[in-house]
Amino acid sequence: MTTNLTKAYEMRFQSLKKLMADYHTNEQAKRIIDQALKIYNSFYPDSVPYNTFRKFYIERSGVSVRQISEECNINPRTVYKHIDKVLHDLMPIVYGVDGILFE
C-alpha cells in the first residue's frame, strides 16, 4: 500500500534525479549536487558506490555502464545499484528530514 509519505518521498526522489540530469546545464543544480556530494564523501570517503556515481553522472566522459563495470571490475547491474544507493543516501542531505522514507 502506497502512503502519502511514500508518494511524497518518490516525488522528491524523482526531483533529485532531475537535478542530476540537469547537472551539466543548470548552475544551481550543479551547486546543490556538488555540495551534497562533498558532504556524502565526508561520510563515505572514496567509496566504490560514490566513485561509480561520479563516473556515471559527474564525469560523464561518454562512458557506458558496461565500461564503468569493466573499469571497476563489477557487474553492470551493480553499477545501477551503486547509483541508486548514492541517490537514496543523498536524499536527506538535499531534502533534510523530508528526504527520509519512514515506513
Secondary structure, DSSP 4 states (H G I P E B T S, - for coil): ---HHHHHHHHHHHHHHHHHHTTTT-HHHHHHHHHHHHHHHHHSTT-HHHHHHIIIIII-SS--HHHHHHHHTS-HHHHHHHHHHHHHHHHHHHHGGGGS---
